[in-house]
Every structure is written in C-alpha cells, then in structure tokens.
C-alpha cells in the first residue's frame, strides 16, 4: 500500500491556525497565547511558542499536551504531536 501524501503548505497551515484560533480565547482569558511556528509534514510535528502568562506557567506543558495537542490531533489526523520551542 502506498502511503498517503501529507498535505503541505498553506492548506495545512490554515488548518492548524484554525484550531489554534479556537483555543486562543481560553488562553488569552488567562493572559497567555500560543503562536504557530512550523509544521513538519514528514514527522507530523507542529511547533508552537507559548506566550504571555503561558510562556512561564508551570502548567504550560499540561496545557500544551492535554489541551492544544489533543485538540489538534482530533481535528487534524496528520498531526502526531505538538511541541513548544
């Protein structure tokens, strides 16, 4: 069986940004935010930067993995993980 081609470029970025736009109001309500940095289509890894209060919050890893990553993977099957820089 031939592997499915991974969507790349603006289409995938738009899909990722749409999910982040759904999450942002919750983060912003607590003084934080998330910024999309990159997507690696070969590995399925989305890179983000946690900003504001989320940038130095001790719970940011939980927010990243159980919130952002879980939501991203549910909405975009090509995403394998979300990591922060």
C-alpha positions, 0 to 999 in steps of 0.5 A, a space after each residue: 500500500 502506498 502511503 498517503 501524501 501529507 498535505 503541505 503548505 498553506 492548506 495545512 497551515 490554515 488548518 492548524 491556525 484554525 484550531 489554534 484560533 479556537 483555543 486562543 480565547 481560553 488562553 488569552 482569558 488567562 493572559 497567555 497565547 500560543 503562536 504557530 511556528 512550523 509544521 513538519 509534514 514528514 514527522 507530523 510535528 507542529 511547533 508552537 511558542 507559548 506566550 504571555 502568562 503561558 510562556 512561564 506557567 508551570 502548567 504550560 506543558 499540561 496545557 500544551 499536551 492535554 489541551 492544544 495537542 489533543 485538540 489538534 490531533 482530533 481535528 487534524 489526523 496528520 498531526 502526531 504531536 505538538 511541541 513548544 520551542 
